[in-house]
Amino acid sequence: MMSNTGAEIERDERDAATAAADDADDQLLRVGNLRKEFGGITAVDGASFAVADGSLTGLIGPNGAGKSTTFNCITGIHEPTAGEINFNGEDIAGLAPNAVADRGLVRTFQIARELAEMTVLENLMLAPKRQQGESLYRSVLPTFRNGVIEEETELREAVWESLEFFEIDHLAEDRAGTLSGGQRKLLEMARALMTDPDMLLLDEPFAGVNPTLETKLLDRINQLRDEEGLTFLLVEHDMDIIMEHCDPVIVMHQGRVLAEGPPEEIRNNERVVDAYFGDDI
C-alpha cells in the first residue's frame, strides 16, 4: 500500500504536470519522466519539470538528489536511460554536448573549465561557433580572406564588450590559469555568452566566489534576464540566493521532483522542510 507521503508526491506531480501543460507555450525547456541509471543505481527517477522562457529558475536539493545528473542528461554529457528532454520545441535527449550547445542550450560547471594556458581574451575569441577562420581554405584563399578578417574584427569588438560587461577587461592579456576562482567564474559566464545561447544552465556559479564578485555576477545574471530575455536554470546551495533571486524554485529529492513553485511556497512546504531544509530554514 502506498504511504501518504508517496501518494502526496504523486498527486503533486500530476498537478504540476497539468499546470505545465497549461503553460506549454511559455516553456523553453521541458523535462519529462527523466530517468538515469548507472548499473544498479538510479540517480534520476522519473523527474519532470519545465523552465519558462525568460525565467531565472532555481534547482535545489540535498546532495545525491540527482541535480548534477539531471544537468548532465540535459546537456548531453550522459545519455538518459529513459524520458524526454525538449528544448525550444525539439527533442534533444541523447544528443552530444556540442549538438545541444549548437541549439542554444549552454552550461557552466561548478569547477570552471577555462583554457588555462591561453589569455582571457583568447578564451573568449575561441568561444563563438562556426567561425570562418576555422576553415583552412577560407583563411588562406584570397577570395575568402577578407571575410575572415572582417569577421575577426567584429568578433574582437564583441569580446571586448563582453569583457567590459563582466568587468574583467583589465585581465584580457592575463593567462586564464592565473585568475582567482571568482574571476574564472566570470570568465566562464562570459565565454558561455559568446556562443549566443538562448538558455544557460549554471552549476554552482557562486561556489568559492567572494561576496563582491558574487554580487557582480548576480547583477549580470539579472541584467541579462531582464534586458536580453535570457533564460537561466540555476543549481545553487546558497538558499538566500535561491530564495531572493529565483522564481520558480524546483526541489529534487531522491532523483524525483519533490516540489515546484514560488520561493515563499517552497519555503513553507512541509515536505521540503523535512527532506531538505530541516531546522535551517
C-alpha positions, 0 to 999 in steps of 0.5 A: 500500500502506498504511504501518504507521503508517496501518494502526496508526491504523486498527486503533486506531480500530476498537478504540476504536470497539468499546470505545465501543460497549461503553460506549454507555450511559455516553456523553453525547456521541458523535462519529462519522466527523466530517468538515469541509471548507472548499473544498479543505481538510479540517480534520476527517477522519473523527474519532470519539470519545465523552465519558462522562457525568460525565467531565472529558475532555481534547482535545489536539493540535498546532495545525491538528489540527482541535480548534477545528473539531471544537468548532465542528461540535459546537456548531453554529457550522459545519455538518459536511460529513459524520458524526454528532454525538449528544448525550444520545441525539439527533442534533444535527449541523447544528443552530444554536448556540442549538438545541444550547445549548437541549439542554444542550450549552454552550461557552466560547471561548478569547477570552471573549465577555462583554457588555462594556458591561453589569455582571457581574451583568447578564451573568449575569441575561441568561444563563438561557433562556426567561425570562418577562420576555422576553415583552412581554405577560407583563411588562406584563399584570397577570395575568402580572406577578407571575410575572415578578417572582417569577421575577426574584427567584429568578433574582437569588438564583441569580446571586448564588450563582453569583457567590459560587461563582466568587468574583467577587461583589465585581465584580457592579456592575463593567462586564464590559469592565473585568475582567482576562482571568482574571476574564472567564474566570470570568465566562464559566464562570459565565454558561455555568452559568446556562443549566443545561447538562448538558455544557460544552465549554471552549476554552482556559479557562486561556489568559492566566489567572494561576496563582491564578485558574487554580487557582480555576477548576480547583477549580470545574471539579472541584467541579462534576464531582464534586458536580453530575455535570457533564460537561466536554470540555476543549481545553487546551495546558497538558499538566500540566493535561491530564495531572493533571486529565483522564481520558480524554485524546483526541489529534487529529492531522491532523483524525483521532483519533490516540489515546484513553485514560488520561493515563499511556497517552497519555503513553507512546504512541509515536505521540503522542510523535512527532506531538505531544509530541516531546522535551517530554514 
